[in-house]
Every structure is written in structure tokens, then in C-alpha cells.
Amino acid sequence: MKLFGDARDFQILFLLTFLCLGVWVRDWTLHLPLMIAVITASLGTQLLFNRLFAVPNASLRSAWITAISLCLLLRANSVFTMIAAGVLAIACKFIFRFRGKHFFNPSNFGIIAVLLLTNDAWVTPGQWGQDVGYALLFFCTGAMIVKKVGRWDTTAAFLFSYAALEAARNLWLGWTWDVYLNRMMSGSLLLFSFFMITDPRAIPDRKIARLLWTVAVAALTYFLRNKYFIPTAPFWALFVLSPFTVFLDRIWPAKRFEWIEPNRTPDPGHRTLSGVQHA
């Protein structure tokens, strides 16, 4: 297997870097046994379902991304809750499918599932604070990833739509712009914008459909955050609107995105990406 021959290799590297920074620099209350539990559960579930569904050319890259994302965003008092998050996150890719495509982002599904099913799980959207250095790090690394997977439109549409709504509200209320910048510089918001909502296997295939869907996610995020004061609004908005990708793909059909291993022959019926985008 060629290292960094796949865009997901960079994503794994960047997410691991964020995790190490969070644990060592920001002193998160994330214990090693919990990290080991969620990583083991995610990888084990991926291996099990690969065998059950006879998945050809199976890769563990996506499972690694899901596991590290859960470590970055989810907290729980019980190791069993973290295990459940990992199992449910990976399982949703195989269970909630339409015409061979899963429509939930795995880490997002795992987070929301344990929030709904348990009493000891929570998300820490403020763990990165509003530090400019972290925001710049997330922006630069995230920009590299979305460029490689060809999903700049999704990130740009979400950030622009959400920023415009927050700016209008800020003007309406007569607040100073430092309040606005404080909201927009959230590390978790940038992580969501670059590394979660851009999952090319779970979002609409046609560009116009992606843009409409992404603006809807931004609008619902704004509504939940400012009407009901939900700090984890982006995660709930994505979860609620993910099933609508099925209808958008039927209205605006397009070639299916597919991750292609560096040593694997691409399927001519799909859009393929292996570090770079092919026409």
C-alpha cells in the first residue's frame, strides 16, 4: 500500500495531529482507555462488516478517520458508551444505504446515536476555544483535504451561508463584531466544515444538489443555535438533513463518488479519487 497515495492518508495524519495537540496542549479530559476502546471498536466493526458483506478491496482508512473523529469530538464517562459510538458509527455505513450509497456521515451518526441512547455522553464544541492559531491550522489542513477530494464547494457554501446569517443577526442586534468573530472562529465549527460535512461518500453527488443541501444544513444550524441555544447545532443539523441526500440524488443524479486504492483499477462508472480527482 502506497503511503499518502490516498487523500484519506492526509486526513488521518491531520486528525491524529489535532488529537495529540488537544491531549498534550489543551489538557482534555480524554483518557487513553477510552481512545483505545473507540478505535478498537471502529476497526473491529469495519473488519466484521467487510467480511459479512464481502466488500472487495476493503480498506480501514475510513474506519480510522471515524475513530479519530470520535476521539476528537465525543466524551463519555463509560468505556461502553465509547465502544457503542464506534460500533454504531461504522455499522450505519452498511445499514443505512440507498442504491449502494450510505447517506449518514459515520462519526456524526455515532455521536448523535449515543447522545440519544445514553445518559453519559456529550460533545465538547468549545474544547478548541477561539484561538487564531488553531483556526489557521484547521483552515490550512482542511483546505488541503477538500482540494484533494474536490469538495471545496461544500465547505465554502456552508461557511458562507452560516457566516452571512450570523452577520445579519449581529447587525440586527447591534452587537460589536468581536461577538461575531468569536462565533465564527470556533475550532469545532471549522473541523465540522472541513472534515465532516465534506464526506464525499455521504453527501449529494451533483454539485447543485450539494450546494442546496449544504445551505440547508447551515440554515438549520443557525436556527438551532440561536433559537434553542444548542451549542452542538451543526452535528444535529447534519444528522437531521442527511437522509435528504437520497431524494436529491434521485432528482439530480450524477456519477457516484468512489474512493480508489492506489493499486486498484478504477471503476469507469464512478468518479474516482486517489489523492487527485479524475474527470
Secondary structure, DSSP 8 states (H G I E B T S, - for coil): --TTSSHHHHHHHHHHHHHHHHHHTS--S--HHHHHHHHHHHHHHHHHHHHHTT-TT--SHHHHHHHHHHHHHEEES-HHHHHHHHHHHHHHHHHSEETTEE-S-HHHHHHHHHHHH-SSEEE-TTTTTT-HHHHHHHHHHHHHHHHHHT-HHHHHHHHHHHHHHHHHHHHHHT--HHHHHHHHT-HHHHHIIIIITT-TTTS-SSHHHHHHHHHHHHHHHHHHHHHS--TTHHHHHHHHHTTHHHHHHHHS---EEEE--TTS---TTEEEESSSB--
